[in-house]
Amino acid sequence: MKINLKSHITYVNIICILSIAISILFTFGFLHGRVLFKWDEYVLNTEIVGHYGDFIGGAIGTLVSIVLLYYTLKLQRRDSENNVQVYKQQQLNDLFFHLLKQYDDILKTFKTRTTDDNELQGRKALHFKLKEMYEQFDVKENDSQNRKHAVSSFLNFYSVSRDFSPIYFRTLFRVFKLLETSDKCLRVHSIQLMKILRAQLSDSELALLRYNGMSREGAKFVPLINKFNLLKHLPPLELMEYKRWSKKMTLEEQGCTNVLLLETKHNIQKVLETPSSVESYSNNPRKYNINVSSNDEAAELKVYLYINKNVILNDSDLIRGIYKLAEDERLSLLLFFVKDCLVLSSFNKLNSYKDLEFDSKKDEEGKLLVTVKTKNHVPLRMRDTDDWA
C-alpha cells in the first residue's frame, strides 16, 4: 500500500499556518486596551503576558498537538497495514515459487524415447508425445467425432502415464488455485504471478491442458482455465481436430496459418468487447483480408475471409496455407475456427452452444462468411468478465 506522505505534509502545513494566523489575530485582540510595558520603569507586565501565553498554549497548542497526533497515528496505522501487506505478499511469493519449482520438477520426470531410441525429457518429451498422438490421429469427416476422438487419444495418453499426468495437472491446478484464492489486496500482484506462470506453458502443454479440461478428470480445472484465459495463445493447428485441414499444409504453412488465426481470434475478442466495431487483419491487404465485426449488443458476430484470385501469392503471405485448400474446405475451417473460439476453447461455459446459431456461406462478392447469433440476444464472450485475463 502506497502512503501519500506529500498530502499529509500539506495538511499539517495548512494547520500550522492557520494556527499562526489565529494566534496573530488573538494577539491583536489581546493587546487592544492593555499596557504591556511600564515605560517609566522599563518593566514588562509579566502577569498579562503570562495569561496570554497560557491561553495560546492551552487553546492553539492543544489544537495543533491533536492534529499532529492524529496524522502521526494515521501514518503509523498505514505503515502497519503496509507491513502486513508486504508480509502477505512475501508469503504468497514463497508458496508460489515453491509450487512453481515443484511443477517444473514434476515436468522433468516425464521421459520418453523416440523411434531412434533417443531419450527425451520434460517439455521436449511432451511435445514428442503430442506429435505422436497427432500423427496417429485418424481424421473423421464429422467435427464432433473428431473432437471426441481427440479427447479419447488424450485419455489414452493420460492412462498410460499415470505416474506423471495426474500429479502434473493437480500441481498446475494447485498453483492457479493459490492465485485465485489469494487476498483481494494482492490482486494486482497475483495477476503478475499468473502471467509468469502462463508464460511457462509451452504450446504442447496448452494443448494437453485443453484436452484435460474436456475430460471428466479435468472438469474442476475448467473455471480456472477460463478465468485466467490460459488458452489465449494456443496455436489452433497444434490440435488434432484441425488435422483435417493442416495435413494438406507444409510445416511452414501451418505456422503461417497459426499466426493468421491467432490474430483473427484476438480481433474477435476485440470486437465483442467493443460492440459495433470492425477489425481487419492481413499482412498483404491487396491479396487477402479477414474482417471481423459485431452488432450493437455484441450478440451477432460476422467473420469474412476474402482472397483475391487474380494475384500470385509468395512465401511472405500468411494466407498461403489456407489458399491451398478448396473453397469449401476454407469455409469449413473458418466455421470450425469460430466455433472453437466461442464454444470449444471455453468448454461451452462462456457461450452455450445450444443458444447459438451458426451460418456459413459464400456471398455475392466471393467472400466466405461465417455468422454467429445468440438466440436470446445475450452478448457473446471470449473471456471471463473478471480482470484476471
N, C-alpha and C positions, 0 to 999 in steps of 0.2 A: 504494500500500500504506500503510495507516494504522499508525503506530507508537504503541504504548501507553506513553507516557512515564510516566504515573502509576504503572503496575505496576512499571516499572524503578526509579523513585524509592522505591517502597515496599520493594522487595527490598534496595536499598542501605541504607535506613534500618534495616531489620532487622539487616543485617550489622554496621552501626555500633553499634547497641545491644548486640548480642551481644558485640562486641569490647570495648566499655566494661565490660560485666558480667564478662567473662573477666579483663580487666585488674584490676578491683577485687578479684576472687576471688584472683588471683595476688598482689596487693598484700598482702592479709591473710596469705596463706601465706608471703610473703617476709619480712614484718615479724615473724612469730612467732619469738621467741627471739633476735632481733637487736637491737643497740643502734645507732641511727642518730645520736644526739646524745651528745656528751660534755658533760653538763650543767655540770660544774665548769669547763670551758673554753669552753663555748658554741661548739663546733666541730662541723660536720656531717661525718659519716663518708662522704666522697665516694667512697671505694672501693666501699663496699657499694651506695650509691645508683647509682653508675656501672654496676655489674654488673646491677642491676635494670633500669636504662634500656636497657642493651644487650639484655637478654632480651626486654623488651616491644617494643622497636623491631625486633628480629630476628624474633621469632615473630608477635606480634599485628600489627605494622606490615606485615610481609610478607603476611600473610593478607588484611588489608584492601586492600593495594595490588593483589594478584592479583584480588580480587573487583571492585574498581573498574576495573581494566584490562579484565577480561572484559566487563563491561557497557558500557564505553566502546567496545570493538571491536565488540560486538554491535550497539550503536546506530549506529555508523559503517557497518556492513555493511547494516543495514536501510535506512539513509538512502541508501546507494549503490544498493540494489535499487529503492528508491522512485524515485530519479532515473532509473534505467534504464526503469522502467515509465512514468514521465511522458514520457520521450523517445519510447518506442514509441507511446504514446497520441497524442502530438503528430504523429508520423509518420502514424499511421492517420487522424487528423483531416484532415491536409493532403491526403492522397491521396483520402480520401472526398469532401471538399468540392470538390476539383478535378474528380473524376468526376461529382459531382452537378451542377456548373456545366456540364460537358461534355454531360451528359444533357439539361439544360434548354436549352442552345444548340441541340442537335440537334432537340429538340421544336419549337423556334421556327422551324426551317427548313421544317416541314411547312405547306403552304399549299393552299387550295382555294377554289373560287368557288361561290357559291350560285346558285340559279336567277335571282335578282335581280342577278347579276353583282357581288355584294359579295365582297370577298376576306376570307377568314378565315385565322387563323394559330394554330399551336400547339394547345393543348387544345381551343379552340373549333372548329378545323378537324377535329380527330379526332372530336369529338362529332358534328359535322355528317356526317362520313363514316359513322360507325356508325349514325346515324339514317337515313341514306340506304340503307344496307345493310338496315336493319330494315324500311323501307317497301317495299323491292323484294323482300323475302323471301317466297317462295311456300310457304305453310304446307302441310305434309303431315299426314295422319292418323296416321302411324306416328311415334312419338317417336324411334326410331333413325334414320329417314330425315331427320327434322327436324334432328337433331344433325349428321349428315353433310352436309346441305345448308348448315347454318350454317358449318361449317368450310370448305366449298367457297367460300362467299361471302367469308370472311376471306382465303383463299388468293388469290382474285381481287384483293382489295384489296392484298395483300402483293406480288403480281406487278406491278401497275401503279404501285406506289410503291417500286420497287427502290432508288431513290436515298435513301430515308428508312427504310423498315421494317427491313431487316436491320441497319443501323447503330444504329437506335433500340433494338431488342431486345438486340443484342450489348452495347451500352453499359450497359443496365439489368442485364443478366446479370453483367457485369463488376463492377458496384458491389456487388451482393448476394454475389457470389463472394468479393470482397475481405473482406466482413464475416464470411462463413462460415469463411474460412481464417485469420482474424486470430489472434493469440496467445491462448492459453487464459486468461492472466491479464487479458486485456482483454475477456472475455466480457460482463460487465455493461455496459461502455461500448459495445461493439459492438451489443448489443441496443437501447440507446438510439438509436444512429445508424440502426439498421434501422427503428425506429419513425418516425424523422424522415423517412426515405425513403419508407416505406409511406404516410405521411400526404400525401406529394406526389402520389400517384397518384389521378387522377380516376376516376369510375365508368366512363367510356368507356375509359380506359387499362386498367382492371382487366378489362373485358370482352374487349378485344383481347388482353390477356395470357393470358387463359383460352383463347381460340381458338388463339393461337400455341402454347400448351402441348399442345393437341390435335392439332397438325400435326407432321409429321416435322421441320420446321425448328426447332421449339421443344422437342424431346424432352429436350435437356440442361438446359433451364430448369425442368423439372417437379420434380426433387428440391428445388430452392430454393424454388419456389412452395409446396410442401407444408411444408418446414422452417420457413419464415417465415410460413406461413398468410396469404399475400398476398390471397387471395380472400375473407377472412372478412367484409368489409364490402361485397362486390359485390351490389347490388340485383338479385334474380333476374329481374325483369321488364325489365331492360336487355338481356337476352339474347334472341336471335332465336328460340330454342327455345320460349320462353314466349309467343310471339305468338299461338299457338293460343287462348290464354285472354285475354291482355292486350288484344287487338284489340277485345274486347267491353266494355272499360272506358274511361272517360274518363281523361285525363292525371292528374287529381287522384286518381281511384280507383286508378290504377296506383301512385301514390306511397304511398297508404294501404296497399295490398296489400304493397308492398315492405317497409314498416315492420313489418307483421304477420309476414311470412315471415322476416325477419331476426331478429326476436325469438324466433320458433319455432326457427330454426336455432341460436341461442345456447342455448336451453333443451335442444335435442337434445344439444349438446356437453356441457352441464352434467350431464344425467342419465347419459350414458355415462361420464363421469369420476367420478360418484358413484353407483355401482350401487344398485338397489332404491329409487331416488328418484323423485319425481314433481314435475314443474314445469308451471305453467299460465300462460297469458298471455291477457289480454283488457283492453281499455280500457273495457269495459262488460259485466261478467260476467252481468248479468241477461239480456242479449241473445245473447251467443255466448261460446264458450270454445275454446281449443286446449290440450289436455292432452298431455304427453309423459311417458312412463315407461319404465323398463328393469328387467330382472330382476337377480338377484344377481351374475351373471357379466358383465353388460352385453353378453350375446350375443343378446339379444332386445330390440327397440325397438317401442313402440306409440305411435302419434300419432292422437289423437282430434280431430275437428272437430265441434262442436255449435253449431247456430244455432237459436234459439227462433223458431218460425214465428208465434207469437202476439203478437209485438211489432213495432212500426214503427221502422225504422232512421232515423237522422238523419245530418247531414253530419259529425258528430264520430266516428261509428263506423267504425273501420278495416276492418271486415268487409264494408262495403257493396259494394266491387268484386267480391269473391267471391260475395256474395249474389245478384248479377245473373246468375250462371252457373246453369245447370241442375244438378240434383243429381249426375248422372253426370259432368258437367264438373268440378264441385268435387272429386269423388273422384279423377278422373284428374289434376287439378292437384296435389292433395295427394300422390298416389303418385309423380308425376314429381319433385316437390319433394324428397321423402325420398330418392329415388334420386340426385338431384342432390347433396344434402348428403353422402351416404355414399360415392358412387362417382364421379360425373362431375366434381365440383369438385376432387377429389383425383386425377383421371386414372386411376382404377382401381388406385391404388397403396396406399392405406391400407386399403381393403377391396376384395377381389376380387369382381367381380360374379358370377362363376361359383360362388362359395362362399356366396352369399346367397339366401335365399328371401323373396320379396315377396308380400304378400297384401293385398287391399283389399276392403272390403265395408261395408255399412250394417248396424249392429247393431239389436237389438230396441228400443232406446231412441231410435232415429233418428239416432244418432251415426255419422259417417263415420270409419271406422277403417282405418289402414294399419299393417301389422305386418311387421317385418323380423326374420329369424332367420339366424344363421350355421349352416351345415351341420355344421361341426366344433367348434361351441361356443367358438370364439375370440372374445374381446371385440371389439365394434365400436369404431371410432375415427373421430374427426372432425378430428384434427390429429396432427402428428408428436409422438412421445413426448419429443423434446428440449425444452429450456426456452426456445427461441427464440420460439415462437408466443405 
